[in-house]
Amino acid sequence: MHPVTMLLIGLAMSTDAFAAAVGKGAGMRRPRLPDALRVGLIFGAIEAVTPVVGWWLGRSALPWVEAFDHWIALALLVLLGGHMILAGLRTAPVQVDLPRHGFWNLAATGLATSIDALAVGVGLAMLDVNIVVMAAVIGLCTLAMVTTGVMLGRALGAMAGRRAEVLGGVILILIGLTIVYEHVLA
């Protein structure tokens, strides 16, 4: 997989976590870098593990789906991308509860925002990709975006988070279309 594609997937996978972090930052009086970094580390670690789990599940099913694996990857990416776009276009702001010091609450929220990475991991199992590198890219992108989101949340507000989620959804759909193009037409 091309490094730019890997980076785009990493950024797309971290947009929902970024949206949650912007919401957290908007709710804090003065977000401090150590608080933002802690949230970023928790979200990044979880976001890095979930695609590996999905990849392992997808690899287990690969012998039965090899003939149409690119269509499965497209379907997963379009569904996830569409869901992200719809969530980003919702007019009511999403309420995200990210307690300042509750590790388990942060971990639960991180897991909730990384379910899409699990599904992408299933799709990646059907492609020629180094899952360790991909997981590291997703985790590092999430770390950077969540840390930045918490710090910028107060200034940006919830609208920026929703727009980032729409962009992430569009990126996932375009990657899915590229996968099918490469398998069918190329």
N, C-alpha and C positions, 0 to 999 in steps of 0.2 A: 504494500500500500504506500502510496506517495506520502512523504512527510507533511505536505500542505494539507492533504486530505485528513491525515491523522490529527493535525492541529485543529482543523475545522470541526472534526468530530468532538475533540476535547472541549473546544469552546462551546459548541452546541449543547453538549451534555452538562455544562456548568451554568447555563443560563437560568434554569429554574432555581438552582441554589443561589445564584446571584440575585434573583428577584426576591428570594426569602431574606437574603442578607441586607438588601436595600431596605426592605421593610423593617428589619431589626434596627438598622442604623437610623432610620427615620424615627423610630420610637425611643431611641436613646438620647439623653441630653447632650452628652459629649463622649462619643465613642473614642476609646483609647486604642492605640495600636496593639497592645498585648491582648485586649479583649477580642479585637477583630482577627488577630492572628490565631487565637485559640479556636474561634468559630471556624476559620478557614482550614485549620489543620484537621479538625474533627470531620468537617464536610468532605475535605479532600481525600482523607483516608478511606472513608466509607465509599465515596464515589469511585475510588480506584479499585476497591475490592469487588463491587457489584458486577462490573463487566466481566471480570474473571470468572465469577460464579456462572453468569449467563453463558460465557464462552464454553465452559466445561459442560453445561447442560446441552448446548447446541452441538458440541463435538460428539456427545453421546448419541445424538439422533442423526448425525451426518450420514451414516451408511444408508439410511432409508430415504433421505431427501436430496441427495447429491444432484439428481437430474434437474431439479427445480429450485435449488438453494438460492439463486439470485432473485427469484420472484418472492421467496420468503423474506429475504433481506429487504427488498423493496417494500413489501407489505408492512413489515415492522417499522421501517423508517418513516413511511408515509403516515401510518397510524400515530406514531409517536410525534412526528412533526406536526400533524394536524391537531393533535391534542394540545401541544404546546402553543400553537397559533391561537386556538380557541381560548385557552387559558389566558394568554396575553391580551386578547381582545375583550375579555370580560370587563364590563364597565365598573362593577363593584370591586373595590380593592380587596385583595386576598389577605385575610388575617393570618399572620404567622406568629406563633408564640415561640420565641427563642429566649428562654431565661438566660440571664447574664452568667450565672455560675452553675447551672444544672447540666452536668455532663450527659446524663442519660436522656434528658429532654432534648439536648442538642443532638445527640446521636440518633434519637428517634426521628427528629425533624430531618436530619441528614439522610437517613435511610428513606424517608418518604420522598425526598427530592431526588433520590438516586435509583428509583425503580425503573425509570426509563433507561438508565445505563445497563441495568440487568438485561433488558430486552435487546438493547443494542449489542451486548455481549453475545447473545444468541445469534444475532445476524452476523457478527464478526467471525463466529466459528465457521461460517460457510465461505469465508474469504481467506485469501493468503495474507494474514496479518500476524505479526508478533504480538501476542496478547499482553505480554509483560511490558513491552514498550508502550502499547496503546493504553494500558491501565495507568502507567506512570504519567503519560501525557494528560489523560483525563483527570487524574488526581492533582497534578500540578496546576492545570488550568483552573480547576475548582478552587484550589487553595488561593490562587492569585485573585480570582474573580470574587470569591466570598469575602476575603480580607478587604479588597477594594470596595466591595458593595457595602460592607458594614461602615467603613470609613466615609464613604460618599453618600450614604443613605440619608443622612440629615439634610444635605443640600439637594440631592436629586429627588427624593420622595419616591413613592410607589410607581409613578408613571414610567420612569426609566426602566425599572425592573420588568414591567409588563412588555415594554417595547423590545427589551433584550430577549425575552422569551419568544416573542413572535419571530425575531430574526433567527434564533436557534432552531425553531420549527421549520422555517424555510430552508435553512442549511441542511437539515436532516433529509428533507424531501428531495433536495437537489442531489445529495449524495446517493440516495436510493435510486434515483433516475440514472445517475452516472454508472452505478453498478450494473443495472440492467443493460444499459447501452454497451458497456464493455463486454458483457457476456453474450448478448444477442446480436448486436450489430457490428461489433468490432472484429 
